[in-house]
Amino acid sequence: MNNVKSLITTSLAAVIAAGAVGGFSSSALAAEKADLEKCYGVAQAGKNDCKTLSNACAGHSLKDGQEDAFIALPKGTCERIVGGRLEASRAEAQ
């Protein structure tokens, strides 16, 4: 009986600790995400980060450099990449 009680206590402590670590991680991720920008026209085929104007899922861009597909990059990086833009081109989606 003591083994069961000890197992339950240890499991609860692990769940509480995981929740505390998860809360820290999510706030760290939010801060990191705030320093990112969408960079259009530079993603490889199938490597885009989110839906595009022509499809509904991440990872479904049809070709390299698709005009409406983006990847998240640190702010200021996109403008240094040849072909990188901060806004999607709508011409390709039509």
C-alpha positions as a Markdown table, in Angstrom:
| # | Residue | x | y | z |
|---|---|---|---|---|
| 1 | Met | 0.0 | 0.0 | 0.0 |
| 2 | Asn | 2.9 | 2.4 | 0.8 |
| 3 | Asn | 4.4 | 1.7 | -2.6 |
| 4 | Val | 1.1 | 2.8 | -4.3 |
| 5 | Lys | 0.9 | 5.9 | -2.2 |
| 6 | Ser | 4.5 | 6.7 | -3.0 |
| 7 | Leu | 4.0 | 6.2 | -6.7 |
| 8 | Ile | 1.0 | 8.5 | -6.7 |
| 9 | Thr | 2.8 | 11.2 | -4.8 |
| 10 | Thr | 5.8 | 11.0 | -7.1 |
| 11 | Ser | 3.6 | 11.1 | -10.2 |
| 12 | Leu | 1.7 | 14.2 | -8.9 |
| 13 | Ala | 5.0 | 15.9 | -8.2 |
| 14 | Ala | 6.2 | 15.1 | -11.7 |
| 15 | Val | 3.0 | 16.5 | -13.2 |
| 16 | Ile | 3.3 | 19.7 | -11.2 |
| 17 | Ala | 7.0 | 20.2 | -12.1 |
| 18 | Ala | 6.2 | 19.6 | -15.8 |
| 19 | Gly | 3.5 | 22.2 | -15.6 |
| 20 | Ala | 5.9 | 24.7 | -14.0 |
| 21 | Val | 8.5 | 24.1 | -16.7 |
| 22 | Gly | 5.9 | 24.2 | -19.4 |
| 23 | Gly | 4.7 | 27.6 | -18.2 |
| 24 | Phe | 8.3 | 28.9 | -18.4 |
| 25 | Ser | 8.8 | 27.4 | -21.8 |
| 26 | Ser | 5.6 | 28.9 | -23.3 |
| 27 | Ser | 6.5 | 32.4 | -22.1 |
| 28 | Ala | 10.0 | 32.0 | -23.5 |
| 29 | Leu | 8.5 | 30.9 | -26.8 |
| 30 | Ala | 6.2 | 33.9 | -26.8 |
| 31 | Ala | 9.1 | 36.3 | -26.4 |
| 32 | Glu | 11.1 | 34.4 | -29.1 |
| 33 | Lys | 8.1 | 34.5 | -31.5 |
| 34 | Ala | 7.8 | 38.3 | -31.0 |
| 35 | Asp | 11.2 | 38.7 | -32.5 |
| 36 | Leu | 10.2 | 36.8 | -35.8 |
| 37 | Glu | 8.7 | 38.1 | -39.0 |
| 38 | Lys | 7.1 | 36.3 | -42.0 |
| 39 | Cys | 9.5 | 36.2 | -45.0 |
| 40 | Tyr | 7.7 | 35.4 | -48.3 |
| 41 | Gly | 9.1 | 34.0 | -51.4 |
| 42 | Val | 12.1 | 32.2 | -50.0 |
| 43 | Ala | 10.7 | 28.9 | -48.6 |
| 44 | Gln | 11.6 | 25.6 | -50.3 |
| 45 | Ala | 8.9 | 23.4 | -51.7 |
| 46 | Gly | 7.1 | 21.7 | -48.8 |
| 47 | Lys | 9.0 | 23.7 | -46.1 |
| 48 | Asn | 6.6 | 26.7 | -45.6 |
| 49 | Asp | 5.6 | 27.5 | -42.0 |
| 50 | Cys | 1.9 | 28.1 | -42.4 |
| 51 | Lys | -1.0 | 28.1 | -44.8 |
| 52 | Thr | -0.6 | 30.0 | -48.0 |
| 53 | Leu | -3.1 | 31.8 | -50.3 |
| 54 | Ser | -3.2 | 28.6 | -52.4 |
| 55 | Asn | -3.3 | 25.9 | -49.8 |
| 56 | Ala | -4.5 | 25.4 | -46.2 |
| 57 | Cys | -1.5 | 23.8 | -44.4 |
| 58 | Ala | 2.1 | 24.3 | -43.4 |
| 59 | Gly | 4.5 | 22.2 | -45.4 |
| 60 | His | 2.4 | 22.2 | -48.6 |
| 61 | Ser | 4.0 | 24.9 | -50.7 |
| 62 | Leu | 4.2 | 23.6 | -54.3 |
| 63 | Lys | 7.6 | 25.0 | -55.4 |
| 64 | Asp | 10.7 | 26.7 | -54.2 |
| 65 | Gly | 10.3 | 30.4 | -53.7 |
| 66 | Gln | 6.5 | 30.3 | -54.0 |
| 67 | Glu | 5.3 | 33.9 | -53.8 |
| 68 | Asp | 2.6 | 33.4 | -51.1 |
| 69 | Ala | 4.5 | 30.9 | -48.9 |
| 70 | Phe | 6.5 | 32.2 | -45.9 |
| 71 | Ile | 9.0 | 31.0 | -43.3 |
| 72 | Ala | 9.4 | 32.7 | -39.9 |
| 73 | Leu | 12.8 | 34.4 | -39.6 |
| 74 | Pro | 14.4 | 36.7 | -37.0 |
| 75 | Lys | 13.4 | 40.4 | -37.7 |
| 76 | Gly | 15.6 | 42.1 | -40.2 |
| 77 | Thr | 16.8 | 38.9 | -41.8 |
| 78 | Cys | 14.2 | 38.7 | -44.6 |
| 79 | Glu | 15.2 | 41.9 | -46.3 |
| 80 | Arg | 18.8 | 40.6 | -46.6 |
| 81 | Ile | 17.8 | 37.5 | -48.6 |
| 82 | Val | 17.5 | 37.8 | -52.3 |
| 83 | Gly | 13.8 | 37.4 | -53.2 |
| 84 | Gly | 12.7 | 37.8 | -49.6 |
| 85 | Arg | 9.6 | 40.0 | -49.0 |
| 86 | Leu | 7.6 | 41.0 | -45.9 |
| 87 | Glu | 4.3 | 40.7 | -47.8 |
| 88 | Ala | 2.8 | 38.0 | -49.9 |
| 89 | Ser | 2.3 | 38.4 | -53.6 |
| 90 | Arg | -1.3 | 37.6 | -54.5 |
| 91 | Ala | -0.7 | 37.2 | -58.2 |
| 92 | Glu | 0.4 | 33.6 | -57.9 |
| 93 | Ala | -2.6 | 32.4 | -55.9 |
| 94 | Gln | -5.1 | 33.3 | -58.5 |
